[in-house]
Amino acid sequence: MNFKQCGQFRLLSGRAQMIADHDRLRQDERHVFHFMKNPMKNRFTNILLFSEGAVVLEVSKHDKPADTYIHATKIKSKFGNYVLAQSPKPETLIDWFRMIWQLKIKVIVCLIPLDNKDDCAKYFERKVGKKIKLKRFTVRTFAIRTDEPTTTYELSITNSDAKHEERILYVLRYPNWKEIFRPPDPREFLAVLKSAWALEQTAGQGSGDAVSPTLVHGISGTRRTGAFVLTSMLCRQMREKKQLSVVTACSTIRKYRYGVMRNRVCYTVMLEALLRFAADQGYVNGRSSAFVRAIEVSSV
């Protein structure tokens, strides 16, 4: 290779590197076009939905061609598949059912009491034998089980477009985190996680690419929801890998779901729950002075 050829090679290599660097920069961009285009479907003007990772609804013969938006984000990882969602509004309830059906949701974790209809449109009945019918979807409640601090509702959901198909859906309701600045006892929060894992096993969510995501919501789908999802993922990482990456996990989720872990209360609940889980699993000595001190620091 002569000098001229060497120079051309360097130029081509440099150009390829430049393009690769620019592509990496663009991967970190976040867009909110669909959020801005659908103001009536958003609960809050300051809780953005990034287009990257957002759930895109499929359109059926009943839906308008452009009606694909819902304020929900998909997170798929080695340590759990989740949808982090804003609670449904009356005008987005049909979209909520469309998402549940499309993604084959089997488990929903509800992190609010459901006492205030303004916080969440009713998407299931809390009495056995009752049903909700909205357009092509019917949701019937046929079993309720209370195991403090949670209540589990066993539902069936049908879609008139899919005749003879009835799906089972579990809702795990945890009502004790009523105000965001009055967090629950992290040990109780950990119990909710374990109940959700047990339900996932009961529901038989599949494995690999066949795993249906667990749908998690509070009101905005960022604070309680983010704390639950991250704690669950990190506990699983700890159990499977005997290590965890708290900051990396939080940063990664924040790239896709706006507002997750912006609140220090949520962060401290997550940290203490992780410490308690580590002690339960025998990874750390829960009676040591170092552990007690770590709990004190995480609770500050």
Sine and cosine of phi, psi and omega as CSV:
sin_phi,cos_phi,sin_psi,cos_psi,sin_omega,cos_omega
0.00,0.00,0.80,-0.60,0.00,-1.00
-1.00,0.08,0.06,-1.00,-0.07,-1.00
-0.88,0.48,-0.61,0.79,-0.02,-1.00
-0.90,0.43,-0.67,0.74,0.02,-1.00
-0.91,0.42,-0.63,0.77,0.04,-1.00
-0.87,0.50,-0.67,0.74,0.00,-1.00
-0.90,0.44,-0.65,0.76,0.03,-1.00
-0.91,0.42,-0.62,0.78,0.00,-1.00
-0.89,0.45,-0.69,0.72,0.01,-1.00
-0.89,0.45,-0.64,0.77,-0.01,-1.00
-0.89,0.46,-0.70,0.71,0.01,-1.00
-0.91,0.42,-0.67,0.75,0.01,-1.00
-0.89,0.45,-0.68,0.73,0.01,-1.00
-0.90,0.44,-0.63,0.78,0.01,-1.00
-0.92,0.39,-0.66,0.75,0.03,-1.00
-0.89,0.46,-0.66,0.76,0.02,-1.00
-0.91,0.41,-0.65,0.76,0.02,-1.00
-0.88,0.48,-0.70,0.71,0.00,-1.00
-0.90,0.44,-0.67,0.74,0.01,-1.00
-0.89,0.45,-0.68,0.73,0.02,-1.00
-0.89,0.47,-0.67,0.74,-0.01,-1.00
-0.92,0.40,-0.63,0.78,0.04,-1.00
-0.88,0.48,-0.63,0.77,0.02,-1.00
-0.91,0.41,-0.63,0.78,0.04,-1.00
-0.88,0.47,-0.68,0.73,-0.04,-1.00
-0.93,0.38,-0.46,0.89,0.03,-1.00
-0.89,0.45,-0.43,0.90,-0.01,-1.00
-1.00,0.07,-0.10,1.00,0.04,-1.00
-0.93,0.37,0.53,-0.85,0.07,-1.00
-0.79,-0.62,0.69,-0.72,-0.09,-1.00
-0.89,-0.46,0.54,-0.84,-0.04,-1.00
-0.78,-0.62,0.42,0.91,-0.05,-1.00
-0.84,0.55,-0.75,0.66,-0.06,-1.00
-0.93,0.36,-0.56,0.83,0.09,-1.00
-0.88,0.48,-0.73,0.69,-0.03,-1.00
-0.93,0.37,-0.47,0.88,-0.06,-1.00
-0.98,0.18,-0.25,0.97,-0.08,-1.00
-0.81,-0.58,0.84,0.54,-0.10,-1.00
-0.87,0.49,-0.54,0.84,-0.05,-1.00
-0.96,0.29,-0.25,0.97,-0.01,-1.00
-0.99,-0.12,-0.02,1.00,-0.01,-1.00
-0.97,-0.23,0.68,-0.73,0.04,-1.00
-0.95,0.30,-0.60,0.80,-0.11,-0.99
-0.75,-0.66,0.63,-0.78,0.02,-1.00
-0.97,0.23,-0.32,0.95,-0.06,-1.00
-0.97,-0.23,0.08,1.00,0.09,-1.00
-0.95,-0.30,1.00,-0.05,-0.10,-0.99
-0.95,0.31,0.35,-0.94,0.20,-0.98
-0.87,-0.50,0.90,-0.44,0.08,-1.00
-0.95,0.32,0.65,-0.76,0.05,-1.00
-0.91,0.42,-0.54,0.84,0.01,-1.00
-0.93,0.37,0.88,-0.48,0.01,-1.00
1.00,0.04,-0.08,1.00,-0.04,-1.00
-0.94,0.35,0.54,-0.84,0.13,-0.99
-0.94,0.35,0.75,-0.66,0.06,-1.00
-0.92,-0.39,0.89,-0.45,-0.06,-1.00
-0.96,0.26,0.65,-0.76,0.10,-0.99
-0.98,0.20,0.51,-0.86,-0.06,-1.00
-0.97,-0.23,0.77,-0.63,0.06,-1.00
-0.97,-0.26,-0.08,-1.00,-0.01,-1.00
-0.91,0.41,-0.31,0.95,-0.04,-1.00
-1.00,0.05,-0.27,0.96,-0.17,-0.99
-0.97,-0.24,0.44,-0.90,0.11,-0.99
-0.94,0.35,0.56,-0.83,-0.08,-1.00
-0.82,0.58,-0.55,0.83,-0.05,-1.00
-1.00,-0.10,0.10,1.00,-0.09,-1.00
-1.00,0.07,0.96,0.28,-0.07,-1.00
-0.88,-0.47,0.04,1.00,-0.17,-0.99
-1.00,-0.08,0.68,-0.73,0.21,-0.98
-0.50,-0.87,0.60,-0.80,-0.05,-1.00
-0.99,0.17,0.99,0.16,-0.05,-1.00
-0.44,-0.90,0.54,-0.84,-0.07,-1.00
-0.80,-0.60,0.70,-0.71,0.05,-1.00
-1.00,-0.05,0.73,-0.68,0.09,-1.00
-0.81,-0.59,0.88,-0.47,0.00,-1.00
-0.87,-0.50,0.80,-0.59,-0.03,-1.00
-0.53,-0.85,0.10,-0.99,0.06,-1.00
-0.92,0.40,-0.33,0.94,-0.12,-0.99
-0.91,-0.40,0.45,0.89,0.09,-1.00
0.71,-0.71,0.57,-0.82,0.08,-1.00
-0.92,-0.38,0.77,-0.63,-0.11,-0.99
-0.66,-0.75,0.41,-0.91,0.27,-0.96
-0.87,-0.49,0.85,-0.53,0.05,-1.00
-0.99,-0.16,0.88,-0.48,-0.17,-0.99
-0.72,-0.70,0.52,-0.85,0.23,-0.97
-0.92,0.39,0.58,-0.82,0.06,-1.00
-0.91,0.42,0.51,-0.86,-0.06,-1.00
-0.93,0.36,0.58,-0.81,0.18,-0.98
-0.99,-0.11,0.30,-0.95,0.04,-1.00
-0.80,0.60,-0.64,0.77,-0.04,-1.00
-0.99,0.15,-0.13,0.99,0.05,-1.00
-0.91,-0.41,0.15,0.99,-0.06,-1.00
-0.89,0.46,-0.62,0.78,0.03,-1.00
-0.90,0.45,-0.59,0.81,0.05,-1.00
-0.91,0.40,-0.60,0.80,0.05,-1.00
-0.86,0.51,-0.74,0.68,0.02,-1.00
-0.92,0.38,-0.61,0.79,0.06,-1.00
-0.86,0.50,-0.69,0.73,0.00,-1.00
-0.90,0.43,-0.71,0.70,0.00,-1.00
-0.84,0.54,-0.69,0.72,-0.03,-1.00
-0.94,0.34,-0.73,0.69,-0.05,-1.00
-0.87,0.49,-0.69,0.72,-0.07,-1.00
-1.00,0.02,0.02,1.00,0.01,-1.00
0.84,0.55,0.69,0.72,0.01,-1.00
-0.88,0.47,0.72,-0.69,0.04,-1.00
-0.90,-0.44,-0.41,0.91,-0.02,-1.00
-0.75,-0.67,0.76,-0.65,0.11,-0.99
-0.88,-0.48,0.74,-0.67,0.10,-0.99
-0.96,-0.29,0.90,-0.43,-0.02,-1.00
-0.97,-0.25,0.88,-0.47,-0.13,-0.99
-0.97,-0.26,0.38,0.92,0.05,-1.00
-0.76,-0.65,0.37,-0.93,-0.10,-1.00
-0.93,0.38,-0.43,0.90,-0.09,-1.00
0.94,0.34,0.40,0.92,0.03,-1.00
-0.99,0.11,-0.40,0.92,-0.07,-1.00
-0.92,-0.38,0.91,-0.42,-0.07,-1.00
-0.90,0.43,-0.35,0.94,0.03,-1.00
-0.96,0.29,-0.36,0.93,0.00,-1.00
-0.99,0.17,-0.45,0.89,-0.08,-1.00
-0.29,-0.96,0.81,-0.58,0.10,-1.00
-0.92,0.40,0.57,-0.82,-0.04,-1.00
-0.94,0.35,0.89,-0.45,0.02,-1.00
-0.92,-0.39,-0.01,1.00,0.15,-0.99
-0.38,-0.92,0.37,-0.93,0.03,-1.00
-1.00,0.01,0.55,-0.83,-0.02,-1.00
-0.98,-0.19,0.38,0.93,0.09,-1.00
-0.76,-0.65,0.68,-0.73,-0.01,-1.00
-0.89,0.45,0.68,-0.73,0.04,-1.00
1.00,-0.02,-0.21,0.98,0.01,-1.00
-1.00,0.06,0.37,-0.93,0.00,-1.00
-0.60,-0.80,0.36,-0.93,0.13,-0.99
-0.87,-0.50,0.75,-0.66,0.03,-1.00
-0.84,-0.55,0.80,-0.60,0.03,-1.00
-0.65,-0.76,0.94,-0.35,-0.03,-1.00
0.79,0.61,-0.88,-0.47,-0.11,-0.99
-1.00,0.05,-0.05,1.00,-0.07,-1.00
-0.95,-0.30,0.64,-0.77,0.12,-0.99
-0.76,-0.65,0.79,-0.62,0.00,-1.00
-0.86,-0.51,0.86,-0.51,-0.05,-1.00
-0.89,-0.46,0.68,-0.74,0.05,-1.00
-1.00,-0.10,0.85,-0.53,-0.01,-1.00
-0.83,-0.56,0.00,1.00,0.11,-0.99
-0.34,-0.94,0.58,-0.82,0.05,-1.00
-0.70,-0.72,0.71,-0.70,0.03,-1.00
-0.70,-0.72,0.81,-0.59,0.04,-1.00
-0.97,-0.26,0.80,-0.60,0.04,-1.00
-0.64,-0.77,1.00,-0.03,-0.14,-0.99
-0.71,0.70,0.72,-0.69,0.20,0.98
-0.99,-0.13,0.30,0.95,-0.09,-1.00
-0.86,-0.51,0.33,-0.95,0.17,-0.99
-0.82,-0.57,0.73,-0.68,0.00,-1.00
-0.95,-0.32,0.77,-0.63,0.04,-1.00
-0.94,-0.35,0.79,-0.61,0.05,-1.00
-0.98,-0.19,0.86,-0.51,-0.11,-0.99
-0.86,-0.52,0.31,-0.95,0.23,-0.97
-0.86,-0.51,0.60,-0.80,0.04,-1.00
-0.79,-0.61,0.73,-0.68,0.05,-1.00
-0.81,-0.59,0.40,-0.92,-0.02,-1.00
-0.74,-0.67,0.87,-0.49,-0.08,-1.00
-0.89,0.46,-0.32,0.95,0.07,-1.00
-0.97,0.24,-0.32,0.95,0.01,-1.00
-0.89,-0.46,0.98,0.22,-0.10,-1.00
-0.88,0.48,0.59,-0.81,0.05,-1.00
0.94,0.35,0.19,0.98,0.05,-1.00
-0.93,-0.37,0.87,-0.49,0.05,-1.00
-0.85,-0.53,0.77,-0.63,-0.03,-1.00
-0.92,-0.40,0.54,-0.84,0.05,-1.00
-1.00,-0.07,0.68,-0.73,-0.05,-1.00
-0.70,-0.71,0.75,-0.66,0.03,-1.00
-0.95,-0.32,0.72,-0.70,0.13,-0.99
-0.91,-0.42,0.86,-0.51,0.07,-1.00
-0.98,-0.20,0.93,-0.36,-0.06,-1.00
-0.97,-0.24,0.80,-0.60,0.06,-1.00
-0.87,-0.49,0.94,-0.34,-0.16,-0.99
-0.99,-0.11,0.00,1.00,-0.22,-0.97
-1.00,0.04,-0.11,0.99,0.08,-1.00
-0.98,-0.18,0.95,0.31,-0.15,-0.99
-0.97,0.25,-0.65,0.76,0.01,-1.00
-0.87,-0.50,0.70,-0.71,-0.15,-0.99
-0.88,0.47,-0.53,0.85,-0.03,-1.00
-1.00,0.02,0.09,1.00,0.12,-0.99
-0.84,-0.54,0.98,0.20,-0.13,-0.99
-0.95,0.32,0.34,-0.94,0.04,-1.00
-0.98,0.22,0.22,-0.98,0.17,-0.99
-0.88,0.47,0.81,-0.59,-0.02,-1.00
-0.83,0.56,-0.48,0.87,0.05,-1.00
-0.92,0.39,-0.59,0.81,0.06,-1.00
-0.93,0.36,-0.65,0.76,0.03,-1.00
-0.88,0.48,-0.63,0.78,0.04,-1.00
-0.90,0.43,-0.59,0.80,0.04,-1.00
-0.90,0.44,-0.58,0.82,0.05,-1.00
-0.91,0.42,-0.68,0.73,0.05,-1.00
-0.83,0.55,-0.75,0.66,-0.05,-1.00
-0.90,0.43,-0.57,0.82,0.07,-1.00
-0.91,0.42,-0.63,0.77,0.03,-1.00
-0.91,0.42,-0.67,0.74,0.04,-1.00
-0.88,0.48,-0.66,0.75,0.00,-1.00
-0.89,0.45,-0.64,0.77,0.03,-1.00
-0.91,0.42,-0.63,0.77,0.04,-1.00
-0.87,0.50,-0.63,0.77,0.06,-1.00
-0.92,0.40,-0.70,0.72,0.01,-1.00
-0.88,0.48,-0.65,0.76,-0.05,-1.00
-0.96,0.29,-0.27,0.96,-0.01,-1.00
0.87,0.49,0.88,0.47,-0.13,-0.99
-0.95,0.31,-0.03,1.00,0.03,-1.00
1.00,0.00,-0.14,-0.99,-0.02,-1.00
-0.62,-0.79,0.34,-0.94,0.03,-1.00
0.88,0.48,-0.69,-0.72,-0.03,-1.00
-0.94,0.33,-0.24,0.97,-0.03,-1.00
-0.99,0.10,-0.06,1.00,-0.04,-1.00
-0.92,0.38,0.82,-0.57,0.10,-1.00
-0.99,0.12,0.63,-0.78,-0.05,-1.00
-0.96,0.29,0.43,-0.90,0.15,-0.99
-1.00,0.04,0.79,-0.61,0.00,-1.00
-1.00,0.01,0.83,-0.56,-0.04,-1.00
-0.85,-0.53,0.72,-0.70,0.04,-1.00
-0.52,-0.85,0.49,-0.87,0.23,-0.97
-0.88,-0.47,-0.92,-0.40,0.12,-0.99
-0.96,-0.29,-0.87,0.49,0.02,-1.00
-0.99,0.12,-0.33,0.94,-0.03,-1.00
0.98,0.21,0.47,0.88,-0.03,-1.00
-0.77,-0.64,-0.68,0.74,-0.17,-0.99
-1.00,0.06,-0.97,0.24,0.08,-1.00
-0.84,0.54,-0.69,0.72,-0.04,-1.00
-0.86,0.50,-0.74,0.68,0.01,-1.00
-0.89,0.45,-0.64,0.76,0.02,-1.00
-0.89,0.46,-0.68,0.74,-0.01,-1.00
-0.90,0.43,-0.77,0.64,-0.08,-1.00
-0.90,0.44,-0.71,0.70,-0.01,-1.00
-0.92,0.39,-0.65,0.76,0.03,-1.00
-0.88,0.47,-0.68,0.73,0.01,-1.00
-0.88,0.47,-0.74,0.68,-0.02,-1.00
-0.90,0.44,-0.67,0.75,-0.04,-1.00
-0.95,0.31,-0.58,0.81,0.08,-1.00
-0.89,0.45,-0.66,0.75,0.03,-1.00
-0.92,0.39,-0.64,0.77,0.06,-1.00
-0.88,0.47,-0.68,0.73,0.02,-1.00
-0.88,0.47,-0.69,0.72,-0.05,-1.00
-0.92,0.38,-0.62,0.79,-0.09,-1.00
-1.00,0.02,-0.56,0.83,-0.09,-1.00
-0.94,-0.35,-0.14,0.99,-0.06,-1.00
0.86,0.51,0.49,0.87,0.06,-1.00
-0.38,-0.92,0.23,-0.97,0.06,-1.00
-0.45,-0.90,0.42,-0.91,-0.04,-1.00
-0.80,-0.60,1.00,0.06,-0.14,-0.99
-0.90,0.44,-0.81,0.58,-0.08,-1.00
-0.91,0.42,-0.67,0.74,0.01,-1.00
-0.88,0.48,-0.71,0.71,0.00,-1.00
-0.89,0.45,-0.71,0.70,0.00,-1.00
-0.89,0.46,-0.70,0.72,-0.01,-1.00
-0.89,0.45,-0.64,0.76,-0.01,-1.00
-0.91,0.42,-0.72,0.70,0.00,-1.00
-0.90,0.43,-0.62,0.79,0.00,-1.00
-0.90,0.43,-0.40,0.92,0.05,-1.00
-0.92,0.39,-0.41,0.91,-0.08,-1.00
-0.93,-0.36,-0.50,0.86,-0.01,-1.00
-0.86,-0.51,0.94,-0.33,-0.05,-1.00
-0.89,0.46,0.68,-0.74,0.15,-0.99
1.00,0.03,-0.10,0.99,0.01,-1.00
-0.92,0.40,0.74,-0.67,0.05,-1.00
0.89,0.45,0.42,0.91,0.10,-1.00
-0.99,0.15,-0.24,0.97,-0.05,-1.00
-0.98,-0.20,0.80,-0.59,-0.07,-1.00
-0.91,0.42,-0.53,0.85,0.02,-1.00
-0.86,0.50,-0.71,0.70,0.01,-1.00
-0.89,0.46,-0.62,0.78,-0.02,-1.00
-0.91,0.40,-0.67,0.74,-0.02,-1.00
-0.94,0.34,-0.58,0.81,0.09,-1.00
-0.87,0.50,-0.70,0.71,0.02,-1.00
-0.88,0.47,-0.73,0.68,-0.04,-1.00
-0.88,0.47,-0.72,0.70,-0.02,-1.00
-0.93,0.38,-0.61,0.79,0.05,-1.00
-0.88,0.47,-0.63,0.78,0.04,-1.00
-0.90,0.43,-0.67,0.74,0.03,-1.00
-0.90,0.44,-0.68,0.73,0.02,-1.00
-0.90,0.44,-0.64,0.77,0.02,-1.00
-0.90,0.43,-0.67,0.75,0.02,-1.00
-0.87,0.49,-0.64,0.77,0.03,-1.00
-0.93,0.36,-0.66,0.75,0.02,-1.00
-0.87,0.49,-0.59,0.81,-0.03,-1.00
-0.99,0.11,-0.11,0.99,0.00,-1.00
0.99,0.13,0.26,0.97,0.01,-1.00
-0.98,0.19,-0.43,0.90,0.06,-1.00
-0.70,-0.71,0.34,-0.94,0.02,-1.00
-1.00,0.07,0.95,-0.32,-0.05,-1.00
-0.94,0.34,-0.13,0.99,0.01,-1.00
-0.96,-0.27,-0.04,1.00,-0.06,-1.00
-0.96,0.26,0.40,-0.92,0.02,-1.00
-0.92,0.40,-0.54,0.84,0.02,-1.00
-0.90,0.43,-0.64,0.77,0.01,-1.00
-0.92,0.40,-0.71,0.70,0.01,-1.00
-0.86,0.51,-0.67,0.75,0.01,-1.00
-0.91,0.41,-0.65,0.76,0.02,-1.00
-0.89,0.47,-0.63,0.78,0.04,-1.00
-0.90,0.43,-0.66,0.75,0.01,-1.00
-0.89,0.46,-0.68,0.73,-0.02,-1.00
-0.91,0.41,-0.69,0.73,-0.04,-1.00
-0.93,0.37,-0.36,0.93,-0.04,-1.00
-1.00,-0.01,-0.12,0.99,-0.06,-1.00
-0.93,0.37,0.00,0.00,0.00,0.00
